[in-house]
Amino acid sequence: MKAFRKDFFREILKNKGRFLSVFFISLLGAAFFSGIRSAEGDMKTSADAYYDQTNYMDLRVLGTLGLTDTDMEDIAKVKGVAQVTGGHTLEVLHKEGEKEQTVKLIALEDGVNEPQILDGRLPQKTDEILVDQKFLDETGKKIGDQVIFESGTDTALSDDLVHGTFTIVGSATLPYYMELTRGTGSIGNGSIDSFGLLLPETFTSEIYTEIYVQVDGAKELESYSTSYEKTVKQVQNRVEELEEEACQRRYDAVYQEGEDKLSDARKQVTDGEKELADGKKKLEDGTLQIEEAKDTVAEKEKELKENESLLAEKETELQNGENQLATKEKELTAGEQQLQQKMQELAAGKQELATKQTELTDGKAQLQIQEEELNTAKSQLEEQAAKLEEQKSQLEEKEKELDENEVTVTAGITQVQEGQEQLAAGMQSVQEEITRLEAKKEQLSQMEEPDAEQLQQIETALQELKQQLTGLETQKEVLSQKETELTGNLTQIQLGKGELEQARTQLDAGEAEISMHRQELAAGEEKIAQAKEQLAAGERQISQVQKQLADGEAQIGQAKAQIADGKKQLAGAKAALADGKTQLSAGKQQIVDGKSALREAKDEIDAKETELEDGWKEYRKESRKAEKKLADAKEENTTRYNVVMDSVNLEEVRDRAINDLGMGYATSDQIIEYQNPVNDYVKQYESIPKSGVLGQTTDK
C-alpha cells in the first residue's frame, strides 16, 4: 500500500502539468454544473416576482367571433376567479421607407399586465402611444416623434381606431413578451415585430378580442410550481365549461345581426325598386314634353331671324347718318376747343404781360438802389485806401528809426565785449605776477637770514598789484552792466521790428482786401450795366406782346361767330337723328323681348334636359347601388354564416397554437445541420458558425 502511494505521488510529481489540468477541468465542470442547477430556481423566483409586480394574467380567453360583456360576467362568476378584464388588440402595419413592420396594438388596462416603463411616461390622450423598445431600436424613432400605422387588411383603420397617427411618449416592456420574438401574426410577413400600448378609448369596437383572468390565490404561489399550475388548471377547466354556451350565444348574436342587416337590405332594395320605377315613368313623360317644346322654339327662332334682318338694314341707315353727324360734331367740338385754347392763351398772355411789366418796374427800382449802394461803397473804399497809404508811410519811418538804433546798439555791444576781453587779459597778467611774487616771498621767508628790504619791496609790489586787480574787477563789472543794458535795448528793438512786421502784414492784407473790393465794385458796375440793357430789351418785348394780343382778340371774335352758326346747324341734324333712333329703339326692344323669351324657353328646355339626364343617371346609379347593396348583404350574411359554422374546428386549434402560444412550423431555412468532432455536448445558446463546424479535434 505504501509502495502504491509512493508510486501515486511520484507519478503526480512527474506529471504536474497533466495532473493540474485534469484537476482544474474537474473543478470547473463541477462548479458549472452546480451553477446551472442553482440558476433554475433563481430564474423562476425572479420571473415570479416580476409577474407579481406587473399583475400578470393567469389565463387569457380568446374568441374567434370576439368576446362580450356577458362573457366577462359569466367568467367573473366562476369559482376561483379573482378579477376579469376585457382587452382590445389590433395588428397593424408601420412602413418606414422600404421597411415594413407588423405592430400589435394593445389597450392599457388597470391592474393587469402592467407595463414597465423604460423611458418617458404612460399615454394620457387617445393620440399618444407607449411603444416597445425594440420598435425604437429598429425604426430609429425617438420619444416625441409621430408614427403612422396602416391597416393590414381590407378593413379601414378608422373602423377600429379613432386615430391613425400617434405621438410616442415613452418606451416599455410587457410581461407576456419575455423573449426576443413577439409571436406570430395574421398580417404582413406572419410574425409580430413589436407592440404598442394605447388608451382603451382609442379602440372603437365594443367587442373584446381577449379577456384576462386573474385566479384567486395564484399571486401568492410561485409561478412555475406544481401548486400554481394545479390552482390555475382548476379555474381553467371551469372556464372551459362555459365555452359551448358562450360560443353558441355569440354565434346566435352574430347570425341574428346578419339576418337583421339582410332583412333591412331587402326592404331597402324593394323600396328602391318602386322609387326607381316611379322615377322612370316621370323621366319618360319629361322626354316627350321636351321634344314638343323644341319644335315650338325652332319656329319662333325662324321668325325672329327674319325680323332681325329687317332691323339690321334700318340700323345701318341710321348708323350712317349718325356717323356723319358725329363727324360734324367732332369738327365743331374741335373748333370750340381751339377757340377755348386761344382764349386761354390770350388770357395767359395778358397775365404774363402784366407780370412782366411788374417785374420790369421792380427791376428798375432795385437797379437804382443797387447803383446807389455801389457808389457809396466806392467812396468808402477810397477813404480806406487813403488811410492805409498814410499808415504805410508811418510804418516805413518807424522801421528806418529802428534799423539805425539797432546798428548803434550792436556797435556798443561789440566795444563792450572787446573791453571785457582786454580786462580779462590784464587781470590774468596781474594774477600771474601776484603768484610769482608770493612764491618769491615764500622762498625768502624760508631763508635763515631773509633780506628784510627785499621782502618789503615784494610786499609793497603785491599791495599795488592787488589794488590794480580790484580796479580791473570793478571795470569788468561796469562793462558787464553796460552789456546787459545794451542787450536789453537790442531785444526791445527786435520786438519793435516784429511788431512792425505784423503791422506790415496787416497793411498788406488791407491792401489785398481793398483790391478785392475794387474788383467786386467793378463786377457790380458791369452787372448794373447788363441789367439796364436787359430792362431795355424787356420794354421792347412788352411792346411786341401788346400788339400780338390785340391781333389775337380780333381773330377770336371771328371764330366765335363761325362756331355759333355751326351749332345751329348741328342742333337741327340732331333732332332728325333722335326721331330715327326712337323708331329704331322700339324695333330693337321688340327683337330683344323676343330673344329674351326665346332664350328663357331654351334655358328652360336645357334645364329640363339636364334635369332629365341627371334623373336617368341617378336612376341607373341607384339601380346599381341597390343591386350591389343586396349582393354585399348576401355575401356578408354568407361569410358570417360560414365563420360561425367553422368557429370550432382544427383550424381554430392551429390558430391558437400559432398566434396565442407562439408555436410555428420549422421552415427549411431554419434547419441547420452541424458537426462537433470535439464532444457530444452542445450548449443551448451557442452560436453555430456558417461553416457548420463547431470545433476541431487535435487527435491524429
C-alpha positions in Angstrom: 0.0 0.0 0.0 2.8 2.3 0.9 4.5 1.4 -2.4 1.3 2.3 -4.2 1.1 5.7 -2.5 4.7 6.4 -3.2 4.2 5.5 -6.9 1.0 7.6 -7.0 2.7 10.7 -5.6 5.7 10.0 -7.8 3.5 10.0 -10.9 1.8 13.2 -9.8 5.2 14.9 -9.3 6.5 13.5 -12.5 3.4 14.8 -14.5 2.5 18.0 -12.6 1.0 19.8 -15.7 -1.3 16.9 -16.6 -2.4 16.4 -13.1 -3.2 20.1 -12.5 -5.0 20.3 -15.9 -7.3 17.3 -15.0 -7.8 18.7 -11.5 -9.0 22.2 -12.7 -11.1 20.7 -15.5 -12.9 18.6 -13.0 -13.2 21.6 -10.6 -14.7 23.9 -13.3 -17.1 21.2 -14.5 -18.5 20.6 -11.0 -18.8 24.4 -10.5 -20.5 24.9 -13.8 -23.0 22.1 -13.2 -23.7 23.4 -9.7 -24.4 26.9 -11.1 -26.8 25.6 -13.7 -28.7 23.6 -11.2 -29.0 26.5 -8.8 -29.8 29.1 -11.5 -33.0 27.5 -12.4 -34.6 28.3 -9.0 -33.3 31.8 -9.0 -34.6 32.5 -12.5 -38.1 31.1 -11.6 -38.1 33.2 -8.4 -37.1 36.4 -10.4 -39.8 35.7 -13.0 -42.4 35.2 -10.3 -41.5 38.4 -8.6 -41.7 40.2 -12.0 -45.1 38.7 -12.8 -46.5 39.7 -9.3 -45.1 43.2 -9.8 -46.8 43.7 -13.1 -50.1 41.9 -12.1 -49.6 39.4 -15.0 -52.7 37.5 -16.0 -53.0 33.8 -15.1 -55.4 32.9 -18.0 -56.2 34.5 -21.4 -59.5 33.8 -23.0 -59.9 34.2 -26.8 -62.9 34.0 -29.1 -63.0 33.8 -32.9 -66.0 36.0 -33.1 -64.9 38.3 -30.2 -66.0 38.4 -26.6 -68.7 40.5 -24.9 -69.6 41.9 -21.5 -71.9 38.9 -20.9 -68.9 36.6 -21.4 -66.9 38.6 -18.8 -69.8 38.4 -16.4 -70.0 34.6 -16.8 -66.3 34.2 -16.2 -66.4 36.5 -13.2 -68.9 34.2 -11.6 -66.6 31.2 -11.9 -65.3 29.9 -8.6 -61.7 30.8 -8.1 -61.7 33.9 -10.4 -60.4 37.0 -8.6 -60.6 39.5 -11.4 -61.7 39.7 -15.1 -60.6 42.3 -17.5 -61.6 42.8 -21.2 -58.9 43.6 -23.6 -58.6 45.1 -27.1 -55.8 44.2 -29.5 -55.2 45.0 -33.2 -52.5 44.1 -35.7 -51.4 47.0 -37.9 -48.5 47.8 -40.3 -45.9 50.5 -39.9 -43.9 51.5 -43.0 -40.7 53.4 -42.8 -39.2 53.8 -46.3 -38.9 50.3 -47.8 -39.1 48.6 -44.3 -42.4 47.2 -43.1 -43.1 46.2 -39.5 -46.1 44.4 -38.0 -47.0 46.0 -34.7 -49.6 44.6 -32.3 -51.5 47.5 -30.6 -52.7 46.6 -27.1 -55.1 48.5 -24.9 -53.7 49.5 -21.5 -55.9 48.1 -18.6 -55.6 49.0 -15.0 -54.5 46.2 -12.6 -53.4 43.6 -15.2 -50.4 43.1 -17.5 -49.0 46.5 -16.4 -46.0 47.7 -18.5 -42.6 48.5 -17.1 -41.7 52.0 -18.4 -38.1 52.3 -19.5 -38.3 55.9 -20.6 -40.9 58.6 -20.8 -44.5 58.2 -19.5 -47.8 56.5 -20.0 -50.2 57.8 -22.7 -52.7 60.4 -21.4 -54.5 61.2 -24.7 -56.0 59.0 -27.4 -53.4 60.1 -29.9 -50.4 59.1 -27.7 -48.6 55.7 -27.7 -46.2 53.8 -25.4 -44.0 51.6 -27.7 -41.8 48.6 -27.4 -38.1 49.5 -27.0 -37.5 47.1 -29.9 -39.7 49.3 -32.1 -37.5 52.4 -31.3 -34.3 50.4 -32.0 -35.4 49.1 -35.4 -37.1 52.2 -36.7 -34.8 54.9 -35.4 -37.8 56.7 -33.9 -37.5 58.6 -30.6 -39.8 60.0 -27.9 -41.7 63.0 -29.3 -41.8 61.6 -32.9 -45.0 60.8 -34.7 -45.7 57.3 -36.0 -48.3 56.4 -38.7 -50.0 53.0 -38.9 -51.9 51.3 -41.7 -54.4 48.6 -41.9 -53.1 45.2 -42.9 -56.5 44.0 -44.1 -59.3 45.3 -46.4 -60.9 46.9 -43.3 -60.1 50.6 -42.9 -58.1 51.5 -39.8 -60.7 54.2 -38.9 -63.2 51.3 -38.3 -61.1 50.1 -35.4 -59.2 53.2 -34.1 -60.1 56.8 -33.6 -56.7 57.9 -34.9 -54.1 56.6 -37.3 -51.3 58.8 -36.3 -49.8 58.8 -32.8 -47.1 60.6 -30.8 -44.6 58.5 -29.0 -44.5 59.4 -25.3 -42.3 56.5 -23.9 -40.9 53.0 -24.2 -41.7 50.0 -22.1 -41.7 46.2 -21.7 -44.7 43.8 -21.2 -44.7 40.7 -19.0 -46.0 38.4 -21.7 -43.1 39.3 -24.1 -40.2 37.8 -22.2 -38.4 36.5 -25.2 -36.7 38.4 -28.1 -39.6 37.4 -30.5 -43.1 38.8 -30.3 -45.0 35.9 -31.6 -46.8 35.3 -34.9 -49.4 37.4 -36.6 -52.1 37.3 -39.3 -50.9 40.2 -41.5 -47.6 41.2 -43.0 -44.9 38.5 -43.1 -46.7 36.4 -40.5 -44.7 37.5 -37.4 -45.2 40.3 -34.9 -42.2 42.6 -34.8 -43.1 44.8 -31.8 -46.0 46.1 -29.8 -47.6 49.5 -28.8 -49.8 50.4 -25.9 -52.8 52.7 -26.3 -55.6 54.0 -24.1 -58.8 51.8 -24.2 -60.7 54.8 -25.6 -58.6 54.7 -28.7 -60.3 51.4 -29.8 -63.8 51.9 -31.3 -65.2 48.4 -31.0 -67.3 47.4 -28.0 -66.4 43.7 -28.6 -63.3 42.5 -26.8 -60.6 40.5 -28.6 -59.5 38.8 -25.4 -60.2 38.5 -21.7 -57.6 38.5 -19.0 -58.3 36.3 -16.0 -56.5 36.5 -12.6 -57.0 33.5 -10.3 -57.8 33.9 -6.7 -54.7 32.9 -4.5 -52.4 32.4 -7.5 -50.4 35.5 -6.8 -49.2 34.1 -3.5 -47.9 30.9 -5.3 -44.7 30.6 -7.3 -45.4 30.8 -10.9 -43.6 27.6 -12.1 -44.6 25.5 -9.1 -46.9 22.5 -9.2 -49.4 24.1 -6.8 -49.7 27.2 -9.1 -50.3 25.1 -12.2 -52.9 23.0 -10.3 -54.7 26.1 -9.0 -54.8 27.7 -12.4 -55.7 24.5 -14.1 -58.8 24.0 -11.9 -60.1 27.5 -12.8 -59.2 26.9 -16.5 -61.3 23.8 -16.6 -64.3 25.7 -15.1 -63.9 28.5 -17.6 -63.7 26.0 -20.5 -67.0 24.5 -19.3 -68.6 27.9 -20.4 -67.1 27.6 -23.9 -70.0 25.8 -25.6 -72.7 28.0 -24.2 -70.7 31.2 -24.9 -69.9 30.2 -28.5 -73.5 29.4 -29.2 -74.6 32.7 -27.7 -72.1 34.6 -29.7 -73.0 32.6 -32.8 -76.7 33.4 -32.4 -76.0 37.1 -31.9 -73.8 37.3 -35.0 -76.2 35.3 -37.1 -79.1 37.4 -35.9 -77.2 40.6 -36.6 -76.5 39.3 -40.2 -80.2 38.3 -40.7 -81.4 41.7 -39.5 -79.0 43.5 -41.8 -80.0 41.3 -44.7 -83.7 41.9 -44.0 -83.2 45.7 -43.9 -81.2 45.5 -47.1 -84.1 43.5 -48.8 -86.6 46.1 -47.7 -84.4 48.9 -48.9 -84.0 47.2 -52.2 -87.8 46.7 -52.6 -88.5 50.4 -51.7 -85.7 51.5 -54.1 -87.1 49.4 -57.0 -90.5 51.0 -56.5 -89.0 54.5 -56.4 -86.9 53.7 -59.5 -90.0 52.6 -61.4 -91.8 55.8 -60.5 -88.9 57.9 -61.5 -88.5 56.1 -64.8 -92.2 56.9 -65.7 -91.6 60.6 -64.8 -88.5 60.7 -66.9 -90.2 59.2 -70.0 -93.1 61.8 -69.7 -90.5 64.6 -69.4 -88.7 63.4 -72.5 -91.9 63.7 -74.6 -92.7 67.2 -73.3 -89.2 68.4 -74.1 -89.4 67.3 -77.7 -92.6 69.2 -78.2 -91.1 72.3 -76.7 -88.1 72.1 -79.0 -90.3 72.2 -82.1 -92.1 75.3 -80.9 -88.8 77.1 -80.2 -87.5 76.3 -83.7 -90.5 78.0 -85.3 -90.1 81.1 -83.1 -86.3 81.3 -83.9 -87.0 81.4 -87.7 -89.5 84.2 -87.3 -87.1 86.1 -85.1 -84.2 85.9 -87.6 -86.4 87.4 -90.3 -87.2 90.4 -88.1 -83.5 90.8 -87.2 -82.5 91.1 -90.9 -85.0 93.9 -91.5 -83.9 95.7 -88.3 -80.3 95.4 -89.3 -80.9 97.3 -92.6 -82.7 100.2 -90.8 -79.9 100.2 -88.2 -77.3 100.6 -91.0 -79.1 103.6 -92.5 -79.3 105.2 -89.0 -75.7 104.4 -88.3 -74.5 106.2 -91.4 -76.5 109.3 -90.5 -75.2 109.1 -87.0 -71.6 108.8 -88.3 -72.0 111.9 -90.4 -73.5 113.8 -87.5 -70.7 112.6 -85.2 -68.1 113.9 -87.8 -69.6 117.3 -87.9 -70.0 117.4 -84.1 -66.3 116.5 -83.7 -65.3 119.2 -86.1 -67.4 121.7 -84.1 -66.0 120.5 -80.8 -62.5 120.7 -82.2 -63.2 124.3 -83.3 -64.6 125.1 -79.8 -61.6 123.5 -78.2 -59.2 125.5 -80.4 -61.2 128.7 -79.6 -61.1 128.0 -75.9 -57.4 127.2 -76.1 -56.7 130.5 -78.0 -58.8 132.4 -75.4 -56.8 130.7 -72.6 -53.6 131.6 -74.4 -54.7 135.2 -74.8 -55.6 135.4 -71.1 -52.3 133.8 -70.2 -50.5 136.3 -72.4 -52.2 139.2 -70.7 -51.4 137.8 -67.3 -47.8 137.2 -68.4 -47.6 140.8 -69.8 -48.9 142.3 -66.5 -46.3 140.1 -64.7 -43.5 141.2 -67.0 -44.5 144.9 -66.5 -44.5 144.5 -62.8 -41.1 142.7 -62.9 -39.7 145.5 -65.1 -40.8 148.2 -62.7 -39.5 146.3 -59.7 -36.2 145.7 -61.6 -35.8 149.4 -62.3 -36.3 150.2 -58.6 -33.9 147.5 -57.5 -31.3 148.6 -60.1 -31.4 152.2 -58.8 -30.9 151.1 -55.2 -28.0 148.8 -56.2 -26.4 151.6 -58.1 -26.6 154.0 -55.1 -25.2 151.3 -52.8 -22.4 150.7 -55.2 -21.4 154.4 -55.3 -21.5 154.6 -51.5 -19.3 151.5 -51.2 -16.9 153.0 -53.8 -16.5 156.2 -51.7 -15.9 154.3 -48.5 -13.3 152.1 -50.2 -11.3 155.1 -51.5 -11.2 156.6 -48.0 -9.9 153.3 -46.6 -7.2 153.2 -49.3 -6.0 156.8 -48.3 -5.8 155.8 -44.6 -3.9 152.7 -45.5 -1.4 154.6 -47.5 -0.8 157.1 -44.7 -0.2 154.2 -42.2 2.2 152.6 -44.6 4.4 155.8 -44.7 4.4 156.0 -40.9 5.5 152.3 -40.7 8.4 152.9 -43.1 9.7 155.8 -41.0 9.5 153.8 -37.8 11.2 150.9 -39.4 14.1 153.2 -40.5 14.5 154.6 -37.0 14.7 151.0 -35.5 17.3 150.0 -38.0 19.6 152.9 -37.1 19.2 152.2 -33.3 20.0 148.5 -33.9 23.2 149.4 -35.6 24.3 151.8 -32.8 23.4 149.2 -30.0 25.2 146.4 -31.9 28.4 148.6 -32.2 28.2 149.3 -28.4 27.9 145.7 -27.5 30.9 144.9 -29.7 33.0 147.6 -27.9 32.0 146.3 -24.5 32.9 142.8 -25.4 36.3 143.9 -26.7 36.9 145.9 -23.4 35.9 142.7 -21.4 38.5 140.7 -23.3 41.3 143.3 -22.7 40.3 143.4 -18.9 40.4 139.6 -18.8 44.0 139.6 -20.3 45.2 142.4 -17.8 43.6 140.6 -14.8 45.3 137.3 -15.9 48.7 139.1 -16.2 48.3 140.8 -12.8 47.3 137.5 -11.2 50.3 135.7 -12.6 52.6 138.5 -11.2 51.0 138.2 -7.8 51.5 134.4 -7.9 55.2 134.9 -8.8 55.9 137.5 -6.1 54.1 135.3 -3.5 56.3 132.4 -4.4 59.4 134.5 -4.3 58.3 135.9 -0.9 57.8 132.4 0.3 61.4 131.4 -0.7 62.9 134.5 1.0 60.9 133.7 4.2 62.3 130.3 4.3 65.9 131.5 4.2 67.9 131.6 7.5 68.6 135.3 7.1 66.0 136.8 4.8 66.5 140.2 3.2 64.1 142.5 5.0 64.3 145.2 2.5 63.7 142.9 -0.4 60.7 141.3 1.4 59.3 144.9 2.0 59.7 145.6 -1.7 57.9 142.4 -2.6 55.1 143.2 -0.1 54.7 146.7 -1.5 54.6 145.4 -5.1 51.9 142.8 -4.0 49.7 145.5 -2.5 49.9 147.6 -5.6 49.1 144.5 -7.8 46.1 143.6 -5.7 44.8 147.2 -5.9 45.2 147.0 -9.7 43.3 143.6 -9.7 40.5 145.2 -7.7 40.2 148.1 -10.1 40.2 145.8 -13.1 37.3 143.7 -11.5 35.4 146.9 -10.9 35.8 147.9 -14.6 34.7 144.4 -15.6 31.5 144.7 -13.5 30.8 148.1 -15.1 31.3 146.6 -18.6 29.1 143.7 -17.8 26.2 146.0 -16.7 26.7 148.1 -19.8 26.5 144.8 -21.9 23.3 143.8 -20.2 21.8 147.3 -20.8 22.7 147.2 -24.5 21.4 143.6 -24.9 18.0 144.7 -23.4 17.9 147.6 -25.8 18.7 145.3 -28.7 15.8 142.9 -27.6 13.4 145.9 -27.5 14.5 146.9 -31.0 13.9 143.4 -32.3 10.5 143.2 -30.6 9.6 146.6 -32.2 10.7 145.2 -35.6 8.5 142.2 -35.1 5.5 144.4 -34.3 6.3 146.5 -37.4 6.4 143.3 -39.4 3.0 142.3 -38.1 1.7 145.8 -38.9 3.2 145.4 -42.4 1.4 142.1 -42.8 -1.9 143.7 -41.7 -1.3 146.5 -44.2 -0.7 144.0 -47.0 -3.9 142.2 -46.0 -5.8 145.5 -46.1 -4.4 146.4 -49.5 -5.4 142.9 -50.8 -8.9 143.3 -49.3 -9.2 146.8 -50.9 -8.1 145.3 -54.2 -10.7 142.6 -53.9 -13.4 145.1 -53.1 -12.4 147.2 -56.1 -12.8 144.1 -58.3 -16.2 143.4 -56.7 -17.2 147.0 -57.4 -16.1 146.7 -61.0 -18.1 143.5 -61.4 -21.2 145.1 -59.7 -20.9 148.1 -62.2 -20.8 145.6 -65.1 -23.8 143.8 -63.7 -25.8 147.0 -63.4 -24.9 147.9 -67.0 -26.1 144.4 -68.1 -29.3 144.8 -66.1 -30.0 148.2 -67.7 -29.7 146.5 -71.1 -32.0 143.7 -70.1 -34.6 146.2 -68.8 -34.5 148.0 -72.1 -34.9 144.7 -74.0 -37.9 143.8 -71.8 -39.6 147.0 -72.6 -39.2 146.3 -76.3 -40.7 142.7 -75.8 -43.7 144.1 -73.9 -44.5 146.4 -76.7 -44.4 143.5 -79.2 -46.6 141.3 -77.0 -49.2 144.0 -76.6 -49.5 144.2 -80.4 -49.8 140.4 -80.7 -52.6 140.3 -78.0 -54.6 142.9 -79.9 -54.4 140.8 -83.1 -55.5 137.6 -81.2 -58.6 139.3 -79.8 -59.7 140.2 -83.2 -59.3 136.6 -84.5 -61.2 135.1 -81.6 -64.2 137.3 -82.3 -64.4 136.0 -85.9 -64.1 132.3 -84.7 -66.9 132.7 -82.1 -69.3 133.8 -84.9 -68.4 130.8 -87.0 -68.9 128.3 -84.2 -72.4 129.8 -83.3 -73.5 129.2 -86.9 -72.2 125.6 -86.8 -74.0 124.8 -83.5 -77.3 126.0 -85.0 -77.0 123.6 -88.0 -75.9 120.7 -85.7 -79.0 121.1 -83.5 -81.3 120.6 -86.5 -79.4 117.5 -87.6 -79.6 116.0 -84.0 -83.3 116.4 -83.8 -83.8 114.5 -87.1 -81.4 111.8 -85.9 -83.2 111.5 -82.5 -86.5 110.6 -84.2 -84.8 107.9 -86.2 -83.2 106.5 -83.0 -86.6 106.4 -81.3 -88.1 104.3 -84.0 -85.0 102.0 -84.1 -85.0 101.5 -80.4 -88.6 100.5 -80.4 -87.8 97.8 -83.1 -84.8 96.7 -81.2 -86.8 96.3 -78.0 -89.3 94.1 -79.7 -86.5 91.9 -81.0 -84.8 91.8 -77.6 -88.0 90.9 -75.9 -88.5 88.1 -78.5 -84.9 86.9 -78.0 -85.3 87.0 -74.2 -88.5 85.0 -74.4 -86.8 82.6 -76.8 -83.7 82.3 -74.6 -85.8 81.7 -71.5 -87.6 78.9 -73.4 -84.3 77.4 -74.4 -82.8 77.7 -70.9 -85.9 76.0 -69.5 -85.6 73.3 -72.1 -81.8 72.9 -71.3 -82.6 72.8 -67.6 -85.3 70.2 -68.2 -82.9 68.2 -70.4 -80.1 68.4 -67.7 -82.6 67.5 -65.0 -83.9 64.6 -67.2 -80.3 63.4 -67.8 -79.5 63.7 -64.1 -82.6 61.8 -63.4 -81.6 59.0 -65.7 -78.1 58.9 -64.3 -79.5 58.9 -60.7 -81.9 56.1 -61.8 -79.0 54.0 -63.2 -76.8 54.8 -60.2 -79.4 54.0 -57.6 -80.3 50.8 -59.5 -76.6 49.7 -59.4 -76.3 50.7 -55.8 -79.3 48.7 -54.8 -78.1 45.7 -56.7 -74.6 46.0 -55.1 -76.1 46.5 -51.6 -78.2 43.4 -52.0 -75.2 41.4 -53.2 -73.0 42.7 -50.4 -75.6 41.9 -47.8 -75.9 38.4 -49.2 -72.1 37.9 -49.3 -71.8 39.3 -45.7 -74.5 37.0 -44.5 -72.9 34.1 -46.2 -69.5 35.0 -44.7 -70.8 35.3 -41.2 -72.6 32.1 -41.6 -69.5 30.3 -42.7 -67.4 31.9 -39.9 -69.9 30.8 -37.3 -70.2 27.3 -38.7 -66.4 26.9 -38.8 -65.8 28.6 -35.4 -64.9 25.3 -33.7 -62.6 23.2 -35.7 -59.0 22.1 -36.1 -58.0 25.3 -37.9 -59.0 27.2 -34.7 -56.8 25.0 -32.7 -53.9 25.6 -35.1 -54.6 29.4 -35.0 -54.5 29.4 -31.2 -51.3 27.4 -31.2 -49.5 29.7 -33.7 -51.0 33.2 -32.7 -51.5 32.8 -29.0 -48.9 30.2 -27.8 -46.2 31.3 -30.3 -45.8 27.9 -31.9 -44.8 27.5 -35.5 -43.5 25.1 -38.1 -39.8 25.0 -38.8 -39.0 26.1 -42.3 -36.2 24.8 -44.5 -34.0 27.8 -43.8 -34.4 27.3 -40.1 -33.0 23.8 -40.1 -29.2 23.7 -39.8 -27.0 20.6 -39.8 -23.8 20.9 -37.9 -20.8 18.8 -36.7 -19.0 18.8 -33.4 -16.0 16.4 -33.6 -14.7 17.5 -30.2 -17.5 16.1 -28.0 -21.3 15.3 -28.0 -22.2 18.2 -25.7 -23.9 21.2 -27.3 -24.7 24.4 -25.5 -28.3 25.6 -25.9 -27.5 29.2 -26.9 -24.1 28.6 -28.6 -23.8 30.3 -32.0 -23.4 27.9 -34.9 -20.9 29.2 -37.4 -21.7 29.4 -41.1 -19.2 26.6 -41.8 -21.4 24.2 -39.8 -18.4 23.0 -37.8 -18.4 23.8 -34.0 -14.8 22.8 -33.3 -11.8 20.7 -34.4 -10.2 17.7 -32.7 -6.5 17.5 -32.0 -6.3 13.7 -32.3 -4.3 12.3 -35.1 
